[in-house]
Amino acid sequence: MKHLCILICILPLIVWADSRTAVAVVEGGFDARATGHSFSGEFPTQSGDATLRMDDSTVSMTLSVPVTDISTNNSRRDNNMYEMFETDAYENITGEVTEVPLKTLRDAQKLPLSLTIRDMTEDIKGTISDWEDENGQISFSLSFTVSLETFDLDPGSPLPGLRVHDDVEVSLSVYVDPS
């Protein structure tokens, strides 16, 4: 019983010593194509929590972007986009990375992440470039493709014959600071 009490008392210290909380910051935007033209959008810098293993072997992070912070600099298109995302019910788009080995990120330059849009979550793979790891601070560029159809998103058509293509290219700059 004495050993059990000691284990229960020190267990929180073991967990605390094994990982550290960091701040993850992301900014970025997207490029989309429609019949006859393309357009882009962006969102301001967002921050979220990240957890790094003390031995720097894995990273986990969750970041959310309020949909109404995304802008294409065209209010009509933005309002259609907000309607498509059903912002009254679903305010955020959330990306989550869980226990990904840093070696995988550095060497394979792929990032598996779960992306939640509205009430649907899909696992996708992002491509990493511009990887930097200096004094425990990690930064990289991340790009991935979102299929509107996969997330059951219908952008509608403001004019006959005009439609938004299915694939939207997302580009992000990610910075993780453990201090």
C-alpha positions in Angstrom: 0.0 0.0 0.0 2.9 2.3 0.8 4.3 1.8 -2.7 0.9 2.5 -4.3 0.6 5.8 -2.4 4.1 6.8 -3.5 3.3 5.9 -7.2 0.1 7.9 -7.1 1.9 10.9 -5.6 4.7 10.9 -8.2 2.8 9.8 -11.3 1.7 13.4 -12.1 5.4 14.5 -11.9 6.4 11.7 -14.3 3.8 12.8 -16.8 4.7 16.5 -16.4 8.4 15.7 -16.9 7.8 13.6 -20.0 6.1 16.4 -22.1 5.9 20.1 -22.3 3.3 22.5 -23.5 4.2 24.7 -26.4 2.4 27.4 -28.4 1.7 26.6 -32.0 1.1 29.5 -34.4 -0.3 29.2 -37.9 -1.2 31.6 -40.7 -2.1 30.9 -44.2 -4.6 30.8 -46.9 -6.0 28.8 -49.9 -6.2 28.8 -53.6 -9.3 27.7 -55.5 -10.4 27.5 -59.1 -13.8 28.2 -60.5 -15.1 28.1 -64.1 -13.0 30.6 -66.0 -11.0 32.1 -63.1 -9.2 31.3 -59.8 -9.4 33.1 -56.5 -7.6 32.9 -53.1 -8.4 33.5 -49.5 -6.5 34.0 -46.3 -6.9 34.1 -42.6 -5.1 36.0 -39.9 -2.5 34.4 -37.5 -4.1 31.8 -35.2 -2.6 30.1 -32.2 -3.3 26.9 -30.3 -1.7 24.4 -27.9 0.9 21.9 -28.8 2.6 19.2 -26.7 6.2 18.2 -27.3 7.7 15.1 -25.7 10.7 16.2 -23.6 13.0 14.0 -25.6 11.7 15.9 -28.7 10.5 12.6 -30.3 6.9 13.5 -31.0 4.6 16.5 -31.5 0.8 16.8 -31.0 -1.1 20.0 -31.7 -4.6 21.3 -32.2 -5.4 24.5 -34.1 -8.8 26.0 -35.0 -9.5 28.7 -37.4 -12.8 30.6 -37.1 -14.5 30.3 -40.5 -15.6 33.9 -40.5 -11.9 35.0 -40.2 -11.3 33.6 -43.7 -11.5 36.2 -46.4 -11.3 36.3 -50.2 -11.7 40.1 -50.2 -15.0 39.7 -52.0 -18.0 40.0 -49.5 -20.5 38.2 -51.7 -18.1 35.2 -52.2 -17.3 35.3 -48.5 -20.9 35.3 -47.5 -21.5 32.3 -49.8 -18.5 30.6 -48.3 -19.8 31.2 -44.7 -23.2 29.8 -45.7 -21.5 26.7 -47.3 -19.6 26.1 -44.0 -22.8 26.6 -42.0 -21.1 29.1 -39.6 -24.2 29.5 -37.5 -23.7 25.9 -36.3 -20.0 25.3 -37.0 -17.8 28.2 -36.2 -14.4 26.6 -36.7 -12.3 24.5 -39.0 -10.0 22.4 -36.8 -6.8 20.5 -37.6 -5.3 18.0 -35.1 -2.0 16.3 -35.2 -1.6 13.4 -32.7 1.8 12.0 -31.5 3.6 12.3 -34.8 7.3 11.5 -34.6 9.5 14.5 -35.4 11.7 12.1 -37.4 8.7 11.4 -39.7 8.2 15.1 -40.2 11.9 15.8 -40.9 12.6 12.8 -43.0 9.4 11.9 -44.8 8.2 15.5 -44.9 4.6 14.3 -44.6 2.2 15.3 -41.8 -0.8 13.1 -41.1 -3.6 15.3 -39.7 -7.2 15.1 -38.9 -9.2 17.9 -40.4 -12.7 18.7 -39.1 -15.0 20.8 -41.2 -18.5 21.2 -39.9 -19.4 17.8 -38.4 -17.1 15.7 -40.5 -13.5 14.7 -39.7 -11.2 13.3 -42.4 -7.6 12.1 -42.1 -5.4 13.8 -44.7 -1.7 14.0 -45.4 0.1 17.4 -45.7 3.4 18.0 -47.4 6.1 19.8 -45.3 8.7 22.1 -46.8 11.1 24.7 -45.3 11.7 22.6 -42.1 13.7 24.4 -39.4 14.4 23.2 -35.9 16.5 25.7 -34.0 16.9 25.5 -30.2 13.7 23.5 -29.9 11.7 26.0 -31.9 10.2 24.3 -35.0 8.9 26.0 -38.1 7.7 24.7 -41.4 5.4 25.3 -44.4 2.5 22.9 -44.8 0.4 22.3 -47.9 -2.5 20.0 -48.5 -5.6 19.6 -50.7 -9.1 19.7 -49.4 -11.8 18.1 -51.4 -15.1 19.9 -51.1 -17.0 16.8 -52.0 -15.3 14.7 -49.3 -16.6 17.1 -46.7 -20.0 17.3 -48.4 -19.5 21.0 -49.1 -21.5 22.5 -51.9 -20.4 26.0 -52.8 -23.4 26.6 -55.0 -23.3 28.6 -58.2 -24.0 32.4 -58.3 -24.4 32.2 -62.1 -25.5 29.5 -64.5 -22.4 27.5 -65.7 -20.1 28.9 -63.0 -18.9 26.4 -60.5 -16.1 26.1 -58.0 -13.8 23.1 -58.6 -13.6 20.3 -56.0 -10.0 20.6 -54.9 -8.9 23.6 -52.8 -5.1 24.0 -52.1 -4.3 25.1 -48.6 -0.9 26.6 -47.6 0.1 27.3 -44.0 3.2 28.5 -42.2 3.5 26.8 -38.8 5.7 27.8 -35.9 5.9 25.8 -32.6 7.6 27.5 -29.7 8.1 25.4 -26.5 9.2 28.3 -24.3 
